[in-house]
Amino acid sequence: MGQMKRSEPKVTKAVAERFKEIRKAKGISQELVLIDTDYPISILEMGKTNVTITTIYLLCDYFGVTLKEFFDGIEIK
């Protein structure tokens, strides 16, 4: 087995799209997420950054979704 990659653009994009989908479904602006969490979700939603599992957990908690619900909604294309 070769060396493991530290990022996978398809996964980063899928996570970004999922958070954007959830945020919009909840009717919450990027600005409000920033005010409430001090996290610039706009950067995440552009798919330009890897996100830690802790950040995923905290954002899911903020949006009121479980990790299972979050990951069940992800499709890697």
Helices and strands as residue ranges (DSSP letters): H 9-25, H 30-37, H 41-45, H 53-63, H 67-72
